[in-house]
Structures are given as C-alpha cells and as structure tokens.
Amino acid sequence: MCGIAGLVSFEAPPSKRLVKAMTDAIAHRGPDDEGFAEIDRACVLGMRRLSIIDLVGGHQPMWDERRRHCVIFNGEIYNHAELRDRLVGLGHTFVTDHSDTETLVHGYEAWGADLFSKLDGMFAVAIWDSERRELVVARDRAGEKPLYVAEVGGGFAIASEVKALLLHPGLDRRIDPIAVEQYLAFDYAVGPRTILANVRKLRAGHVGTISRAGFTSAPYWTLRFDRQPIAEGDALARLDELLDRSVRMRMLADVPIGLFLSGGLDSTTVGYYMRRHSSRVQAFTIGFEERDFDESGHATMAANHLGLEHHVEILSESRVLDLLPRVTEILDEPMADPSVIPTHLLSAFTRRAATVALGGDGSDELLMGYRTYQALKVAGWLDALPYGVRSILARSARRLPDRARSLYGKSRRFAAGLDVPAEVRLLTRLGSFGRTARAFLASGLRGELHEPVNAEPLREIEASATGARDWADRTIGAYVRAYLQEDILVKVDRASMAASLEVRAPFLAPELIEFLATVPPSLKLAGMERKHLLRRLMRGRIPDALIDRPKQGFGAPLDAWFRGPLASLARETLDARSLASSGLVDPTRVNALLDEHLGGRADHGNRLWSLVALQLWHDRWIRSGPAES
C-alpha cells in the first residue's frame, strides 16, 4: 500500500521538489519508505510506501530490465505469483524475491494495457513509457484505490489524494457547480467529477494515458449482467469456492493481518473463511457507550463462535464528536458520510496490532442486502401498472407522512417517484437533499446548471454496466457505480490510510463480482429475504442470531447532536457571512433550515451534516489552503 504522485510536462522539466512535497502531504499512506524517479526531462514519479509484500525488495519506483518502463503503484496484486510464473515462462528476469510491483512492470512490458484485465487486486498504477513518452494510469475494477488527475500549467499532475494536488501552484481551484449539486443531492460527487473543476477522478476499471495530446481514458472492464440459470445448490457451492479463494488470497502479507468485525453477516463470514486458513485470527471491534448503535455484543458472539482473538474498544459519544469537526483532514474532497469517523477510529485501533485488515464491504451491493432492494421490489410491482395509474398513485403517495421507517415507509417513498426509473429513485433516496439540492445552491452556481442532477450520474451508471435486464440489475449497477465506489470505498480508503492501515475487501474479488452478476436476483432477494444466498451458505456455520439480526451500521444521532453538542458548530460554520463568502450554498435557505431544526419543527440532521461538512471543507482546503496543514 502506498501513496503515489507525479508530474508530467513536455514544455519544461517538472519539479522533483514539488513531487517530494506532494508525497509528504500523503505520507500517512506510506510511512515506511519513499522513492522518486526523474525521467526523460518530462516526468517525475514519487511514492510513499506502507511495506506489506516483500518488505526489502519492493522499493519504488521500479524499472524493467530494459529501463523502458518505470512504475509506481498503490495497492496489492493478489495473483502476482501466478502472473510472475507466466512472465518467467515468457523469458522475463526478476530481481526481487516476491514483489508484486515488479510483476506489474514486467507484465506491462509483456502485455501492455491488457495487463490490467489480468490483475486480481486493488490498485492505482502509473507507468511511464520512455519510448512512447507517455504516462499510463489505471485503477482496479471496483475502485478500491483512488487516483486523481489534474491539468496544471501546461502539464498534468496525478496523486492518490486531492491534498497533494492542491500543493501545485498551477492548479486552478475553481469550484465545479455540477459537482456541488451532486454532493448535496447524493452526498458525494460522481466521478469523474470532483468538486474542483480542474481535478478529475480516474474512473474505476479504466486505463488512461497522459501524452502531448492531453489526457484520455477508456474502460478496460465493465460490470456485465450475463444472467445464467443456476440451481441454488450449484450457486451455493460456487459462492463457497470463490469466497474461500478470495479470503485466502487476501490474507497474503509479510506483516500482521486482522479483521474488521462488526458481528454482522458480512464481516462474520469473512472471519469464518479466515479461520479456515489460519489457526490465529485477530479481530477488531469498536463499540459505543450509546446502545442504540453499539454492535460489540454481536461481534463478541461471532468471535467466540469462530475462535478469534477479539480486541474491543468502547468509545464515548464525546470521542466521536471531538473528531467530527476535523473530518476534513481525512476527507480532502467533501463526502457527507459521518461514519468515516468510527471507521477511522476502528482503523487506528486495529493499527496498534496489525498493518492489514479484511472487511465485508461490497456484499450488500452485490447480494442485495439493503432494505432499499425490498422497497424497490414492491415499487417494481407497481411499475407494471399503466403510466397513468402510476402517476395518480405517485401524486397520492406524496401527500402521505414521510416519517415512517418501516418497509411500507420506504416503499411509499419510492412509490412517490413511480414516474421515474428505479435507479433514479435510488440516487435521490440515498442523498441528503435529493431532488431539492438545486434550490439550496448559491444563485451564482444555479445559473450554470442546464440539466437535471440525475442526468450525468445515470449516464455513468449505464456506461459502467451492460446487459441489465430489469430493476434489480439496474439497481445493483447503480449501487456499485455510485454508492459503493463514491461513498463506501472512498470512506474506507481515506479513514484507514489516515491511520496507515491497509483494508482489503474479499467480496470485491473480480471473479466473485462477475459470478454474482450472473446469479438470478431471485437467489439474492428470495421473496423479501435479503442476501438469501449468503444467509443459506452460512446457516449452520455461524449462529442464527447473527444471520437473522437486522442490519445496523453506524446510525449517528445527528438530529439530537445538532440540537445539542453540535449546535454551536452548526451556527458558527453556517454563519450567513461565511456561506456568502464561500459562494457554495444559499445562506437564506440554509439558515431557515437550521432555525427549523433547532426549533424542533423538523429533523434535518443529515442535511445539516452535509452542509457543515461542505463548509468545513471549503474553510480548510480552499480558504486556508494546504500550506497551513
């Protein structure tokens, strides 16, 4: 695991000193080592390394034997030994003992960009080709590891985190109004956009090229819903085989490894397979004094059943609250998911004893584990009604109270949007402001918007997956492309790397993703049973109480906090003059929202957190600037 950065310029030699400053800004991603390469008077590559595989031989940047290709990369390649054997058979000579970085540089020499579709791993890679005088960049299929690209003063800069790019004096810090609206609507900007108009995310599953002609990118992989008939018993056997292989491969490391254990089905499943391959597994859990969102009891049950060495830290509300205002140090692009705080605290706790941790991310999206899938299934039945009938029902549903938290309440909220596709309903349901986002934008930004907030994300979703047959496939595609890639994986990467911890996700193995995309939805959502296939697989292996318990997660009591300990933070941060100065949101509407919440006339906790996080980000990274870090 590393943090990487680089500069490309064909007009004047780029600055190694600047690249050094950029890698210093992300030193938390790699505290063990650093390295730089100045190449062809056109490129400088730098990295900070968290040593996990081949601790001695894995130093970067790394060249091939002909010194044509130079590579830096962030992540892990789990099938590097298999690829190494193939490359040796092709005549390549390796000098390291077992470095996955060296497999990349020889693999690119042998296969070019076809290399990336052969990799089982999480990665962001940059490879300079001295003959073609171009920089090739690529990200893993799921988007576990980040990479940003910015056009700067006649050249380009790349980095693992935006804070490194902000150090470049040539970076235009103009705000992207479309990205701000997306952030308010969905709680994040959908890639390739970022909140900065001149900074772009390299999309997951894409390969890009920086050359004299500029920057271009294209997908090397897309999610394909090639649904195949399969008996449940055969699907269970295949799922068992793939999970076992994925966990085993993700346990490869030359450093201590652990497990994020919540006591939910997903993390307990990962723990079960880890115990298949190791007699000693360390599991890490954070609990909370507030019982409403404490899962430590279930985690203890799972650890005792599986025979794990269990480490638990109980946190007070005040410890979480103390860290919330400093969330922008972890997130240098705004993302309104407050669970980044407990994720960081869990990562810091785990890092005391381990350098790598496995987690359960990806299961809910791919196996239909969210309650949203149930609500959309009900709404899908209603979709079969004639459009005129649906329009009447939608108008009627919008008049119903919106406080219900039951499946009926979720179905009602989706029914209220029966005149739009399922994936549109999903996007607007997940975010803090949804369809009302534009009304809260500052007037100067509203004037630059010319299409609905959903339009561009829907194009991204459609481009990221093929073969979707119905609402189920489309919703899985939307969850993967939007919520998983832009929220969950961003949160986990930043929260864990801020603690110098690598987190791996066995459910996101390429072979497993591709298999689950062929499984009929009826085996994932059987009747109203979510994650049916995984529940069946684990029944008898782990306690029924863990299989059947409701999904919990970190449900921060934001409504109460913004009337109590966070009220002063909200008043100070959302001061009308500060909002007017930043020019992101409408001060009048925001302060009316805050007054309504503080007066107890409505609950706006999630919206207020979204607004506070956005303004804190602006104050930290735009108004103050990275030099004050």
HUWORA-V938859 format. One line per field, one symbol per residue. ss: DSSP state (a for helix, b for strand, c for the rest). Layout:
# HUWORA-V938859
ss = ???
This chain:
# HUWORA-V938859
ss = cbbbbbbbbccccccaaaaaaaaaacaaacbcbbbbbbbcccbbbbbbbccccccccccccbbcccccbbbbbbbbbccaaaaaaaaaaccccccccccaaaaaaaaaaaaaaaaaaaccbbbbbbbbbccccbbbbbbccccccccbbbbbccbbbbbccaaaacccccccccbcaaaaaaaaaaccccccbccbccbbbccccbbbbbbccbbbbbbcccbbcccccccaaaaaaaaaaaaaaaaaaaccccccbbbbccccaaaaaaaaaaaaaccccbbbbbbbccaaaccaaaaaaaaaaaccbbbbbbbcaaaaaaaaccaaaacccccccccaaaaaaaaaaaaccccbbbbcccaaaaccccaaaaaaaaaaaaacccaaaaaaaaaaacccccccccaaaaaaaaaccccccaaaaaaaaacccaaaaaaabcaaaaccccccaaaaaaaaaaaabbccccaaaaaaaaaaaaaaaaaaaaaaaaaaaccccbbbbaaacaaaaaaaccccaaaccbccbccaaaaaaabccbcaaaaacccccccccaaaacccccaaaaaaaccaaaaaaaccbcaaaaaaaaaaaaccccccaaaaaaaaaaaaaaaaaaaacaaac
